[in-house]
Amino acid sequence: MKAKNCLIFGGSGQIGRNLIRKLTKNNYRVTVVTRNIHQKSYIIKTQANAGYIDIVEASIYDENKIRELFKKSDICINLIGILFEKKKGNSFKNIHSLFPSILAKLSKEYNLKHFIHLSALGINEAEDSNYAKSKLEGENNIFKNFPLASVLRPSVVYSSDDNFTTNFMTLLNRLPFFPLYYHGNTKFSPIHCSDLTDVIYNVISKNIYSKIIECVGPETITFKEIIEKLLKSIGKKRLLIPFPLKLAEFSASFFEIMPNPLLTRDQLRLLRYNNIASGKYKTNFDIGIPSLRYFDEEVKKYSYMWREGGQFSTVKYTEKNDLGNKPN
């Protein structure tokens, strides 16, 4: 079978790296676009065997260079997204609305078989969030330009390479208390990165053209329960304090001054809304691609890095019947 060519934007992140491995193992060739080949190529090129991956340095605003890549592609996958705005054009509107629109137009112009775009869950409800509004506008632009596109809306995506569980475990390891916004009642359906890449792969390989697919894990848990599970996994006890909204907004405005803020006011507004399947669209379960990985079990595999003793705190070293505990 002739290998299909997948053009991937955002291939250096946790989802991109997992997806590259999944696709190339199944005879797909990938071309990955990165803004800085010197910083990112050493990460990307190790994800696949030689001959199955090409790395191209290009600005996402350089339409002429991007256009050339579409001429050789069968499928386009956009994984690019930001959680907070920066200077130099990295705004929600540019990244989430305008750029996906350009990709959709080029996908139609060059008759690509599929265009897959990664959006976010819960954006219909979060009307007061600039992040959510830009994501929703981007989806609308995509369907105007390429009606056969597939938009995936995942809940929180986690793995050992994420910026979600790893950041929280770092904070929980260092702080004597942890703030709970909205009393920690916001609901999530965390999906493991491998489960999400399985969804993307099956959408491609089985030619699934379902406009919007909500990608969720096998369980629904609150933000407070997530923090409690992480604390249990790293063997820590911390005071969980519900934060008043005004104090939360003040702290978020202070964090926004930092280059990589822990929390922004826009993210705080997002936390008000549940991040679970809405019931309005098909989920990955509905299209026959269920999530198999549970939060507790997966986090346990890498949470030892935040425990006392590190790798020696794992079951392998602590169980009673290991060699170190056998009587002489």
Buried (B, 14 or more C-beta within 10 A) or exposed (E): EEBBBBBBBBBBBBBBBBBBBBBBEEEBBBBBBBEEBEEBBEBBBEBBEEEBBBBBBBEBEEEEBBEEBBEEBBBBBBBBBBBBBEEEEEBBBBBBBBBBBBBBBBBBEBEBBBBBBBBBBBBBBBEEBBBBBBBBBBBEBBBEBBEBBBBBBBBBBBBBEBEBBBEBBEBBBEEEEBBBBBEBBBBBBBBBBBBBBBBBBBBBEEEBEBBBBBBBBBEBBBBBBBBBBBBBBBBBEBEBEEBEEEEBBEBBBEBBEEEEBEBBBBBBBBBBBBBBBBEEBBBBBEBEBBBEBBBEEBBBEBBBBBBEEEEEBBEEBEEEEEEEEEEE
